[in-house]
Amino acid sequence: MLLELVLFSTLSLFVSASDVLYRDVETEEGLVRGSNVDRQDVFSYYGIPYASAPTGADRFKAPLPPTKRHELFNANIRNIICPQRPIFSDTFLQLNRTIDCLRLNIFTPTTIEKKLPVMVYIHGGGWQEGYGMIFNPSALAQRGIIAVNINYRLGVHGFLCLGTEFAPGNAGYKDQAAALRWIRSNIAKFGGDPEKVTLAGSSSGSFSVELHMLSDMSRGLFSQVILESVSAISDSGFSAPLDTAEAFLNQFGITTGKNVTQLEYLYSSLSDAALNQGLRGANGLLGFMTCLETYGSKSERFIDRKPADIIRESDYEKRPYLTGVTAFEGIEIYSKPSIELDELVPSNINFSSEESRRDAAKAIYDFYFPTGEVTDEGIVDYYTDRIFVYPSFTSAKAHAKNSLPVYVYLFTYNGTVNLPPKSQVSVKGPGHVAHSLYIQDYDYSELYKNMTADDYVMQNRLREMWANFVKFGEPIPSTTDLLPVSWPPLTPGADGNQYLTIDQQMKYGEDPLKRRYQFWSRLYGSQ
C-alpha cells in the first residue's frame, strides 16, 4: 500500500492526442516527463541532469550538484554526449558534444506493481569515447527491472591527473559516483528499489565498476556488480599521468617536461575549445585514464591504492559478483602482424633485474609463438590472456576467497553480431564485448540485420541470465529449457577455474583456457 501511495504521489500518467503515453515524475530537482514513444511497454526518460560539470579553474575537479528547476523537464534529449574525439556513431547520429553532459537515461516497464530492482550501466570506450545511449537497455526493462545508463566526462576533461588541487584526477569516476548518489535519492520515484541496485559495465566501464566496488566514495550506493570483459587489476587501465599530460600538449606544439607547476599553468591557459581540438587529434586507443590519487583528504579521493592490494587485504564492501570475458577479446587490440619482445611483459610485473624481465619476455614469446613465427592467432591469444582472461579470472578467484558469491563465464558463441575489428586480422570469433551486443541493443542497428535463429536464442539466453542476476542475485536460479545448465558460484580456493562456457551448448566446469591461465599465474608468481 505504501508503494502505491508513493507512486501515486510522484508519477502522473496521461495520454496524448497521438495515443503516446507520458509519465511525469517528481525528482529532487523538479518534474521530469518521460514517454513510451519508442516502445509501448517501456517508459523512457532521456537526458536527465544528475550533476553539473564544473567550469573555469575548477573544470578538472569533482562535479557539482544538479541545478533545481521550477519548470517541467521534457526528458526526450537523446544526443547529448561529453566532449570526445570523432567516433563511429558520428557517421549515423547527430551527436551534441557539450561539457553540460552529465546526464542519465532511465527505462522502466509501463506497469509497475512493486518496487523493482535496478541496473545501472557504465559504458566503455577506453575512457576516451562513448556515451550512455551507445547501448539501449529497453529489452532488459521489459523483463521487469529499472535500467539506467549514464554519461561521464572523458579524456582530458575527465581524467587529467596532476595530483594537485587544480587537477586531482579521476573526475570522470567522480561523475559516475555522483550519478549513483542521484539514483539512490531518486530512483524510488520511478518505481525502483534503491536497496537493490546492480552496477554493470563493459570494457573500461567494467573496469570502472570494479573500482567503485573498491572505492570508499561509492560505499552503500549499490548492492551487486556485473563486469563484462575487464577487471581493474589489469595493467591496461592505468596511465603514467604526467607522461600523458605532456603528450597531449605536444599536439599544440608545446614542448614541456613533467614539471607539475608548469603543466598546471599550461592547462589552465587552454580554453575548452582548445582542449576539444586536442581530443580530435588524440588518435591512440588509450590516453588519459585512471590514476592513483595523492591530493586531498581520503574522502575526496576516488582511488588511491592499487586495486589488487585492496582486494588482497579484503578492505572493501563485499557484493555478489558476475564477471567474464569472450574467447577472442584480443581482436580489439590487434593492430599489426608483428610484435616486439619489449612489448610483451605487463607493466605491473616487477622483476629484480633487467635480465629477469628479458627472460620473461622470451618465455611469453615462446609460449604464444612456439614455431618462432608470429601469427595472428598467437597475437590475439596473447592480448586476450594478458589484458582480459588472467586479470578477470584472478580477480574473480580473489573475490571468492573473500567470501563473495562470484559467477564467472567464458563467451565462446560465434554468431553474426560482432564489432568489426579495427584492423585486418585472420582470426574469427567473438571479439571484445561481443556478448554485450546481445545483452543490450547497440546504437548501430546494422549489426543486427543478419541475425539468425541461433543468434536470437543467444540474445534471449543472455538477457534472461543478466535480468535474473539483477533480480535474484543468481544468473540461473533454476534450470529451464532456455537455461538448461546449473551455474553455481566459484568455490573459494578451488584449483582451476570454474566457469560457465556460454555457447549453443552451455557447459559448466570445463576449463579450455587452463593451460594459458596457468602460464600467466606462473609468470606473475615468479616476480
C-alpha positions, 0 to 999 in steps of 0.5 A, a space after each residue: 500500500 505504501 508503494 502505491 501511495 508513493 507512486 501515486 504521489 510522484 508519477 502522473 500518467 496521461 495520454 496524448 492526442 497521438 495515443 503516446 503515453 507520458 509519465 511525469 515524475 517528481 525528482 529532487 530537482 523538479 518534474 521530469 516527463 518521460 514517454 513510451 514513444 519508442 516502445 509501448 511497454 517501456 517508459 523512457 526518460 532521456 537526458 536527465 541532469 544528475 550533476 553539473 560539470 564544473 567550469 573555469 579553474 575548477 573544470 578538472 575537479 569533482 562535479 557539482 550538484 544538479 541545478 533545481 528547476 521550477 519548470 517541467 523537464 521534457 526528458 526526450 534529449 537523446 544526443 547529448 554526449 561529453 566532449 570526445 574525439 570523432 567516433 563511429 556513431 558520428 557517421 549515423 547520429 547527430 551527436 551534441 558534444 557539450 561539457 553540460 553532459 552529465 546526464 542519465 537515461 532511465 527505462 522502466 516497464 509501463 506497469 509497475 506493481 512493486 518496487 523493482 530492482 535496478 541496473 545501472 550501466 557504465 559504458 566503455 570506450 577506453 575512457 576516451 569515447 562513448 556515451 550512455 545511449 551507445 547501448 539501449 537497455 529497453 529489452 532488459 526493462 521489459 523483463 521487469 527491472 529499472 535500467 539506467 545508463 549514464 554519461 561521464 566526462 572523458 579524456 582530458 576533461 575527465 581524467 587529467 591527473 596532476 595530483 594537485 588541487 587544480 587537477 586531482 584526477 579521476 573526475 570522470 569516476 567522480 561523475 559516475 559516483 555522483 550519478 549513483 548518489 542521484 539514483 539512490 535519492 531518486 530512483 524510488 520515484 520511478 518505481 525502483 528499489 534503491 536497496 537493490 541496485 546492480 552496477 554493470 559495465 563493459 570494457 573500461 566501464 567494467 573496469 570502472 565498476 570494479 573500482 567503485 566496488 573498491 572505492 570508499 566514495 561509492 560505499 552503500 550506493 549499490 548492492 551487486 556488480 556485473 563486469 563484462 570483459 575487464 577487471 581493474 587489476 589489469 595493467 591496461 587501465 592505468 596511465 603514467 599521468 604526467 607522461 600523458 599530460 605532456 603528450 597531449 600538449 605536444 599536439 599544440 606544439 608545446 614542448 614541456 617536461 613533467 614539471 607539475 607547476 608548469 603543466 598546471 599553468 599550461 592547462 589552465 591557459 587552454 580554453 575548452 575549445 582548445 582542449 576539444 581540438 586536442 581530443 580530435 587529434 588524440 588518435 591512440 586507443 588509450 590516453 588519459 585514464 585512471 590514476 592513483 590519487 595523492 591530493 586531498 583528504 581520503 574522502 575526496 579521493 576516488 582511488 588511491 591504492 592499487 586495486 589488487 592490494 585492496 582486494 588482497 587485504 579484503 578492505 572493501 564492501 563485499 557484493 555478489 559478483 558476475 564477471 567474464 570475458 569472450 574467447 577472442 577479446 584480443 581482436 580489439 587490440 590487434 593492430 599489426 602482424 608483428 610484435 616486439 619482445 619489449 612489448 610483451 611483459 605487463 607493466 605491473 610485473 616487477 622483476 629484480 633485474 633487467 635480465 629477469 624481465 628479458 627472460 620473461 619476455 622470451 618465455 611469453 614469446 615462446 609460449 604464444 609463438 612456439 614455431 618462432 613465427 608470429 601469427 595472428 592467432 598467437 597475437 590475439 591469444 596473447 592480448 586476450 590472456 594478458 589484458 582480459 582472461 588472467 586479470 578477470 579470472 584472478 580477480 574473480 578467484 580473489 573475490 571468492 576467497 573473500 567470501 563473495 558469491 562470484 559467477 564467472 563465464 567464458 563467451 565462446 558463441 560465434 554468431 553474426 553480431 560482432 564489432 568489426 575489428 579495427 584492423 585486418 586480422 585472420 582470426 574469427 570469433 567473438 571479439 571484445 564485448 561481443 556478448 554485450 551486443 546481445 545483452 543490450 541493443 547497440 546504437 548501430 542497428 546494422 549489426 543486427 540485420 543478419 541475425 539468425 535463429 541461433 543468434 536470437 536464442 543467444 540474445 534471449 539466453 543472455 538477457 534472461 541470465 543478466 535480468 535474473 542476476 539483477 533480480 535474484 542475485 543468481 544468473 540461473 536460479 533454476 534450470 529451464 529449457 532456455 537455461 538448461 545448465 546449473 551455474 553455481 558460484 566459484 568455490 573459494 580456493 578451488 584449483 582451476 577455474 570454474 566457469 560457465 562456457 556460454 555457447 549453443 551448448 552451455 557447459 559448466 566446469 570445463 576449463 579450455 583456457 587452463 593451460 594459458 591461465 596457468 602460464 600467466 599465474 606462473 609468470 606473475 608468481 615468479 616476480 
